[in-house]
Amino acid sequence: MSQLKKTGLAAVALLLALGIAGCGSESKEVKLTAAQEKAMSERLAPAGEVVLEKDVPSAPVAAASGPRSGDEIYNSKCTACHSTGAAGAPKVGVAADWESRLAQGMDTLYANALNGVRGMPAKGLCMDCSADEIHAAVDYMVENSK
Ligand code: HEC
């Protein structure tokens, strides 16, 4: 009885081994068709995949969806300093803060916003902002400080 059981187990083990080696095929080298290979690599592909934000069509992203508006840039990148007046930043909405700055001319304001001036860091620390976006943000700030 136990001999039979052992043989049975061995047979199962052998079948399993053959199954793993290639569905009972006798040769060790298993040749797959292109379709089988594709199916297999799909099965073996990792379950998770890294999807970059820029590849997701609905994600609101800068580069993929064209330039952001001055409103968007200001309210996400500049407001921290320019709504509070941190470090002496001219406050948006306070006309007096902007008078002497406007007197320099808009081109100087754009350039200073882009390159930085005194306590104003270059691009207001928005390193992924384009020059056009900074320009639009300055327009927005000036427009809302009259
Ligand atoms: C870390 C704080 C900070 C952030 C963030 C910041 N600013 Fe400023 N900004 C300042 C300070 C401080 C000044 C005043 C500098 C001075 O004249 O001493 C200033 C000045 C300016 C001026 C006037 C420059 C001039 O010539 O008088 C403009 C325009 C400006 N910022 C635009 C921006 C824009 C656009 C952003 C966002 C993209 C931004 N800032 C983000 C701190 C900041």
Boltz pocket constraint, residues with backbone or C-beta under 6 A from the ligand:
constraints:
  - pocket:
      binder: B
      contacts: [[A, 73], [A, 74], [A, 77], [A, 78], [A, 79], [A, 80], [A, 81], [A, 82], [A, 86], [A, 87], [A, 88], [A, 89], [A, 90], [A, 101], [A, 104], [A, 108], [A, 109], [A, 110], [A, 112], [A, 113], [A, 117], [A, 118], [A, 119], [A, 120], [A, 121], [A, 123], [A, 124], [A, 125], [A, 126], [A, 129], [A, 134], [A, 137], [A, 138]]
      max_distance: 6.0
